[in-house]
Amino acid sequence: RRFPDRRGYCTLMAPAGVSTALITPLLLEHVNINIPDRGVAREFYVDGLGARLNSVSTNYRQLHVNLGLSQFHLLTEKSIKSKEPVTVPQRWPGRLELLTTDALVDVRDRVAAMGYACHLHAPATHEGKPPALTIDGPWGNSFTVYCTSATIADAVTSAGSHADGTGSLIAMSRLVHNCRPGNAPVIAAFYQQVLGLRVQQTLGRATIQFNADMPGVPAQELVLEEHEDAPEVDAYDKDESAAVHVALYLPSREAFAAAFDRCQAAGLIFVNERFEGGPLEFSSARTREEALECGQFRVKDCVDPVSGRKGLVLEHEIRDMSHRSCPFGRTATPPTAGPAPPPAAPAAHG
């Protein structure tokens, strides 16, 4: 059942037996996109956008770049065991919205010099929209970049860090993922009734807000937006270019365990064979005990538990703050000149 609140949103009511104590997740921590060319990716994300190379977790099969508390994971090998190189680049089906402390004109000039189409948009004051830079990035990925203040950047840095810290690109503020018409309510039901998250729903759109609840740290949004040319519901399973994934952090051990229990009861726990062979915290927990031990589990089928209808296939790494990669409260290690040498045993991060 759905009831409009005073803002015109609709709040999904959980079914009998499911707690209505819904939570706001902490952090939209990373997006994983497979890439066929590390040099192209490093030039665009680091030299162009202003992200910071993470030399600790970058190795022979992956490039990790930091943007504040979040990251892009850019993988050049399909799996740990096969070591098969990526030949099909992946594309986020929507927009990746980011915050920078650089002047937008400077970002535009850097990216345009690399040959990427970009456009600087004047502020739409009557709509409350700030200036924005839209970029058609490598392999069909679309970015919108907004400028923020040094004060916000300082607040993000104070909240925590990944290894090597951050550059001028300081936040992943909003991810818009297109979905098939009519499916936003189905996906919203999954986030609320299975993962236990607060969802704001308007016509054709479901929004999950992330809030670290730390002074000055900007909120984030994951938006599932209906669109006529969105990929098919199960594109993840059928099309290598669509098999992207996201990672998010929940605010408490209790919320994490409860989310696992609901996913397990619904038969939704996912084992991604591509990450098997690495440490448990970067592969796939199969049991509650494993999930609590490593602070992570995976789920990909966004199913309404009442109707059984599948609204989207999007892989999620659901993490607890005990996960060893959690950036909160950490300080950056000094940046190095280049990637760390390959580890003896693959520590591939999902």
Order of alpha helices (4+ residues) and beta strands (2+ residues): beta-beta-beta-alpha-beta-beta-beta-beta-alpha-beta-beta-beta-alpha-beta-alpha-beta-beta-beta-alpha-beta-alpha-alpha-beta-beta
